[in-house]
Amino acid sequence: MTRYAIGDVQGCDAELRALLKKIGFSADRDQLWFVGDLVNRGPGSLATLRFVRSLGANAAVVLGNHDLHLLAVAHGVQRRRKSDTLDDILSAKDREPLIEWLLGCPLAYCEGSDLMVHAGLVPQWSLSVTLRLAAEVSAALRSDARALFANMYGDEPDEWREDLAGYERLRFIINVLTRLRVCTAAGRVDLASKGEPLPPPSPWRPWFEHPQRRSRDARVVFGHWSALGLVLRPDVIGLDSGCVWGGALTAFDLDEARAPFSVGCAEHQRIRRA
């Protein structure tokens, strides 16, 4: 079995199918790791959800911020945005099983020392801590998803403390795992930052560049940061190559040291950044 990690699909279903053909994916032999944001902005969100769900155990999926947005809209606690391309899912005959399946996906997935999240980790979180905190969010989703979504939005608190409790704690965990790009060594986050990171001596560094981060013993696979592009290091694999923005969709073989595979965005699907 070969494990391929795939960057943010965001409804680029045609590119996903082309990429799987390029890598020679076999559903009875290989496993796909999806770093989150399966849906939204691209034109094929419904087809993407249906396909990935059909893969069963051959797909490992973590939730991204766009996936959570879809779930919040589906639960009636968030309005659709002008840039959303979620109508096909929300009006589909199989909407409920699709939403239920997505709701059951975790915010972190681990095999051995490989950890997959959508966005990042604060320096204070080790692999085991990350999995424990992600499990807290999953438990809240199972208990009362609508209440969690009603309290999910917002940028505060902006610094990690173990004594955070209630929805403040859950909101911080969700924000880090699905929205983080830069933070300080003390675990303070800047969720508004979207472009390229500021150079030193700025304290706001990419989350994976803090040398004291407790997750450095894991290989962290992530997406979410198209402005940064591909990051291929022994300890971090960043795979958001911006397909929905006119870039490419990328797959990386987690088991063999070889160059990543990419398929460019179809010209008719290019959209402007919102």
Secondary structure, 3 states (H helix, E strand, C coil): CCEEEECCCCCCHHHHHHHHHHHCCCCCCCEEEECCCCCCCCCCHHHHHHHHHHCHHHEEECCCHHHHHHHHHHCCCCCCCCCCCCHHHHCCCCHHHHHHHHHCCCCEEEECCEEEECCCCCCCCCHHHHHHHHHHHHHHHHHHHHHHHHCCCCCCCCECCCCCCHHHHHHHHHHHHHHCCEECCCCEEECCCCCCCCCCCCCCEEHHHCCCCCCCCCEEEECCCCCCCCEECCCEEECCCEHHHCCEEEEEECCCCCCCEEEECCHHHCCCCC
